[in-house]
């Protein structure tokens, strides 16, 4: 009765040990993944600040010494340039999906092809964006901007055109490296960009001797030259350190495959929604800035505003600080998109799922720290930007709302990175549009201009929109079928002979053929030499197994034959022993001789059996 109980106890102990080891291995893998992500986040964070934020502040700092109109022109020009180029820069996020998944799937040739496709699409984008920039002045006048400011904005934007083209190519190279996990190169480029931009601003804006310079033209010209230098510096960095060949070769030269219609469609299928996603989010913030300083100018009241300059200044300060802290979840988002894409391409869907959960944990911890710091230092932050007491007090009231807003913003940005890594960019664009334009902006407008009549309503409405965005994206990410997304990633990164992309069914068919021995034995005329060598090796294995099977059959037959011989020898020995016993009564000497004859007979049988066992073992 105790035997079943002891067996059940052993089973429980075995299960407990197995569970313990599983938990231990999971914690170990999670710890390694956290360290891995953190090692990616910090270089991306520094690179984002240097390449997207710092040089713009340098431009505004130099322009601010020229006058209010010049400062306004540079600020307006930056807004105009971002709004018009967001679709092009956002489309490049398709590289995060395609290159990372190709890298994980070890389809390295497709990485170089994707870079070429990104360049082709970006050149087309830049052509149309350049037309808009050339006609900046009439567009600004049509938007009721001051004519002098509009003229300065035109000058600033025109000389930024070289920076548009070279800056876009620079971003392509950065994403080419980042999607492979090479993160630190962007820091070097960012340092070069900002040092060169500061030096050129000093030379061009005010002049070397302080005898007058080029004004706002000098700001944009300095940035264009800096981006040109940075582009060729990164190109030289890649060539000198062989980053296109190490650790694996990812550049095979220019290829006609980049012009494949199916490949370009696949790139745009991922890129356009990603671009719209950036447009919806970026323009949503710009609209809030416009609402914060919305004028109600008339001939009788030329300088009245619905909220006033104090509200606009406080809003701009809070938004500026928020942009700086936003670089943290943005960096995590980029790292997650690359990591998840690589894991899906490498056929590790469960690891991708675990990385997603780890990313959520890191995001929550980061944003809680940022929000707490922002809340407790709200009075100090306002004093950094402004000496006006009223502005500082309003900033101190806005930052607690911004602290709550940061938590939702960080979570939704993390989700966006996960979605990019998976390749669900279209869903991200739809959710962004819904959250910003159907939830956030309507609530902001009602609270600001109907209920509260204060700028706080803008931030409360924005927080509601981001909360809705975070909740919906969280649900989408939680419902991801990781095995299905792995199959889609394999289908997306499987290049056919024409340079396009195979569909999912073709890829699954190939994978099944590789695993099925019967299909490998049949083969087809299109199988390459490597596949043929693999099939040959498998055929040798099958033949060897058949030979072993035949030897085993022969072994069993020999055993049966030997068994029959043993039975016959046993019968003979028993008959001989009977006859010998009869003779024993007559003569004792004959009995001894008969006994000696019987012993060798049995020993021969035993030796024969031992010898047969030895033969069988050798066989």
LOVEX-459882 format. One line per field, with one value per residue (C-alpha): x, y, z. Coordinates in steps of 0.2 Angstrom, whole numbers, m for minus. Layout:
<sites>
x <- (X	...)
y <- (Y	...)
z <- (Z	...)
</sites>
This chain:
<sites>
x <- (0	15	22	10	13	31	30	19	31	45	35	31	49	54	42	47	65	61	50	64	77	65	62	81	85	71	78	95	89	79	94	105	91	90	108	108	94	102	119	109	98	112	121	105	99	115	114	96	100	115	107	89	89	106	111	94	96	113	105	92	105	115	99	93	107	102	85	67	62	77	74	55	61	72	59	46	58	62	43	40	55	49	31	36	50	41	34	51	60	46	46	64	57	53	72	70	58	66	85	83	72	84	99	90	85	103	97	112	111	93	100	110	96	84	97	96	77	77	88	77	61	70	76	59	52	66	62	44	49	62	48	38	53	57	39	41	38	21	15	20	11	m5	m4	m5	13	22	30	47	47	41	55	68	60	62	80	83	74	82	100	94	90	108	105	89	96	113	104	92	106	115	99	99	117	113	98	108	120	107	96	111	115	129	124	139	144	129	137	153	143	133	148	156	139	137	155	155	138	144	160	151	138	151	159	144	131	141	157	174	179	161	159	143	139	126	112	99	107	122	113	105	121	131	119	119	138	139	127	137	153	144	138	155	163	151	153	172	169	160	173	188	181	173	156	148	158	160	154	145	145	129	134	136	136	122	110	95	85	83	72	61	42	37	52	48	30	34	45	32	19	29	36	21	11	27	29	10	12	26	16	1	10	22	9	m2	10	13	m6	m6	8	m2	m18	m7	m3	m19	m22	m38	m31	m42	m39	m46	m37	m21	m12	m25	m23	m35	m22	m9	10	13	3	13	30	25	18	34	45	35	35	54	58	46	55	71	65	55	72	73	58	62	79	71	58	72	82	66	61	78	80	62	65	81	73	58	70	80	65	64	46	45	61	54	38	49	59	43	38	56	54	38	46	61	49	39	54	62	46	42	59	58	40	45	61	50	37	49	60	45	50	68	65	55	69	81	71	64	66	48	39	22	29	39	23	13	27	27	8	10	24	14	2	16	23	7	8	25	20	7	19	33	22	14	31	38	23	26	44	37	25	38	49	34	30	12	15	m2	m10	1	m3	m22	m21	m10	m23	m37	m29	m23	m36	m52	m48	m34	m36	m55	m54	m40	m50	m65	m56	m45	m57	m74	m72	m56	m50	m32	m17	m19	m34	m22	m11	m25	m33	m16	m14	m31	m26	m10	m18	m30	m16	m6	m21	m26	m8	m5	m20	m13	4	m4	m14	1	3	21	23	12	23	38	31	27	45	52	41	45	64	64	71	67	77	70	75	57	49	41	24	21	14	30	41	32	33	52	54	43	54	70	63	55	67	56	55	74	76	65	73	70	81	82	91	108	124	124	107	113	127	115	104	119	124	107	106	122	115	99	110	120	105	98	115	114	96	101	115	103	92	106	111	94	94	111	104	90	102	113	99	94	111	112	96	103	119	109	99	115	124	109	109	128	126	113	124	139	130	126	144	149	142	153	169	175	188	176	165	180	183	164	164	179	170	155	163	172	155	146	161	162	144	147	162	152	138	151	160	143	139	156	152	135	143	156	142)
y <- (0	12	8	20	33	32	33	48	57	53	61	76	78	76	89	101	99	102	117	124	122	130	145	146	145	158	170	168	171	186	194	191	199	214	217	215	228	240	239	244	258	269	272	274	287	297	296	302	317	322	318	324	337	345	353	361	370	376	384	392	399	407	414	421	433	440	445	440	438	427	416	415	411	397	389	390	383	368	365	366	355	342	342	340	327	316	305	301	299	288	277	273	263	249	246	241	227	221	222	215	200	197	197	185	174	175	181	194	198	205	218	226	226	234	248	251	251	263	275	274	278	291	300	300	308	321	327	331	338	349	357	361	369	379	387	390	409	408	394	403	419	409	403	421	422	438	442	446	431	421	427	423	406	404	408	396	382	384	382	367	357	349	344	336	324	320	319	306	296	298	291	276	271	273	262	250	248	249	235	223	228	240	255	265	271	283	292	295	303	313	320	325	333	344	349	354	362	373	378	382	392	403	406	409	417	431	431	426	444	448	460	452	436	427	428	413	407	403	392	381	381	376	361	356	356	346	333	331	329	316	306	304	301	287	280	280	272	258	255	257	245	233	235	229	213	210	200	194	201	211	221	212	228	236	224	224	215	232	237	222	228	215	220	239	235	225	240	253	241	243	260	271	266	269	286	291	285	298	311	309	309	323	334	331	339	354	357	358	371	381	380	386	402	403	421	430	445	458	476	482	470	466	457	448	429	416	410	423	423	417	401	399	401	389	376	377	375	360	352	355	346	332	330	328	315	306	301	287	277	281	273	258	257	256	243	232	233	228	214	207	207	197	185	182	180	167	157	161	167	163	172	187	186	186	201	210	208	213	229	233	231	242	255	256	258	271	282	281	288	301	306	307	317	329	331	335	346	356	373	371	366	382	393	385	391	408	421	427	422	420	408	398	396	390	378	371	368	360	348	337	334	331	318	308	310	303	287	284	291	280	264	268	272	255	246	255	248	230	232	238	223	212	221	228	246	248	245	257	271	268	268	284	293	287	292	309	316	307	307	318	334	335	334	346	359	357	358	373	384	379	373	379	393	388	379	365	358	355	344	334	331	325	314	306	303	295	284	278	275	265	254	249	246	236	225	223	218	206	197	194	176	175	158	166	182	171	162	179	185	170	173	192	188	173	180	171	170	186	196	198	190	174	172	163	147	145	148	136	123	125	123	107	100	103	93	79	65	58	75	77	60	65	83	93	100	117	111	118	109	112	104	89	86	86	73	62	62	58	44	37	37	28	14	12	10	m3	m13	m13	m19	m34	m38	m38	m50	m62	m61	m67	m81	m86	m86	m97	m109	m110	m113	m128	m135	m133	m143	m157	m157	m158	m173	m182	m179	m186	m202	m204	m202	m216	m228	m223	m227	m245	m247	m241	m256	m267	m257	m242	m237	m236	m225	m213	m212	m209	m195	m187	m188	m180	m165	m159	m162	m149	m138	m137	m132	m118	m112	m112	m102	m90	m88	m86	m71	m64	m64	m57	m43	m39	m39)
z <- (0	3	m14	m24	m11	m12	m31	m30	m18	m30	m44	m34	m30	m48	m53	m40	m45	m63	m59	m49	m63	m75	m64	m61	m80	m84	m71	m78	m96	m91	m81	m97	m108	m96	m97	m116	m118	m106	m116	m132	m124	m118	m134	m143	m130	m132	m151	m151	m141	m151	m168	m166	m152	m148	m164	m166	m149	m155	m170	m159	m147	m161	m170	m153	m153	m169	m164	m160	m179	m182	m167	m173	m190	m185	m173	m187	m199	m188	m186	m204	m209	m196	m202	m220	m218	m205	m218	m225	m209	m202	m218	m214	m198	m210	m210	m191	m196	m212	m207	m190	m195	m210	m198	m186	m201	m207	m224	m224	m243	m240	m228	m241	m253	m240	m238	m257	m257	m242	m252	m268	m258	m248	m264	m271	m254	m254	m271	m266	m249	m258	m269	m253	m245	m260	m259	m240	m241	m250	m239	m223	m229	m233	m215	m209	m203	m202	m220	m213	m202	m217	m228	m215	m213	m232	m231	m217	m225	m243	m236	m226	m242	m244	m225	m230	m243	m234	m217	m224	m231	m214	m205	m217	m213	m194	m195	m206	m191	m177	m184	m184	m166	m169	m158	m153	m171	m170	m155	m164	m178	m166	m158	m175	m180	m165	m164	m183	m182	m167	m176	m192	m183	m175	m192	m203	m191	m183	m193	m187	m182	m176	m191	m196	m204	m214	m201	m201	m218	m208	m196	m209	m220	m204	m201	m219	m220	m203	m209	m225	m215	m203	m218	m226	m209	m205	m222	m219	m202	m210	m223	m212	m198	m211	m202	m219	m218	m199	m189	m205	m223	m226	m241	m258	m269	m278	m285	m297	m284	m275	m290	m288	m288	m275	m264	m265	m261	m246	m240	m243	m235	m218	m221	m226	m210	m200	m208	m205	m187	m185	m194	m183	m167	m172	m179	m164	m153	m165	m166	m147	m148	m160	m149	m134	m143	m154	m159	m160	m169	m177	m182	m166	m155	m164	m150	m140	m138	m131	m119	m119	m121	m103	m107	m123	m114	m100	m113	m123	m108	m102	m120	m122	m106	m111	m127	m118	m107	m121	m128	m114	m120	m138	m136	m127	m142	m155	m145	m143	m161	m166	m153	m156	m175	m173	m162	m174	m188	m178	m174	m156	m153	m135	m132	m141	m130	m114	m121	m123	m105	m100	m110	m102	m85	m90	m97	m81	m70	m81	m83	m64	m60	m73	m68	m49	m53	m64	m50	m36	m46	m55	m47	m52	m70	m73	m66	m79	m94	m88	m75	m76	m60	m68	m81	m68	m58	m73	m77	m59	m61	m79	m74	m62	m77	m88	m75	m77	m96	m96	m89	m103	m116	m111	m111	m128	m136	m130	m137	m154	m154	m151	m165	m177	m173	m176	m192	m187	m192	m200	m183	m174	m187	m185	m166	m166	m177	m166	m149	m155	m166	m160	m141	m136	m147	m145	m126	m126	m136	m125	m108	m114	m123	m116	m98	m90	m102	m97	m105	m92	m102	m117	m106	m98	m115	m121	m106	m110	m128	m123	m110	m123	m135	m122	m117	m134	m139	m123	m128	m146	m140	m127	m140	m152	m158	m158	m167	m181	m182	m183	m198	m206	m202	m211	m226	m226	m226	m238	m255	m271	m286	m294	m279	m273	m257	m256	m248	m232	m240	m251	m236	m225	m239	m240	m222	m222	m237	m227	m213	m223	m228	m241	m250	m249	m257	m271	m274	m289	m303	m295	m279	m277	m274	m256	m254	m265	m253	m239	m247	m251	m233	m228	m240	m233	m216	m222	m231	m215	m205	m217	m216	m197	m198	m209	m197	m183	m192	m196	m178	m172	m185	m178	m160	m166	m174	m159	m148	m158	m158	m139	m137	m148	m138	m122	m128	m134	m117	m107	m117	m115	m97	m96	m105	m95	m79	m85	m89	m72	m63	m73	m73	m62	m75	m89	m78	m76	m94	m98	m86	m94	m111	m104	m96	m112	m121	m110	m109	m128	m128	m116	m125	m141	m133	m126	m143	m152	m140	m144	m162	m160	m150	m163	m176)
</sites>
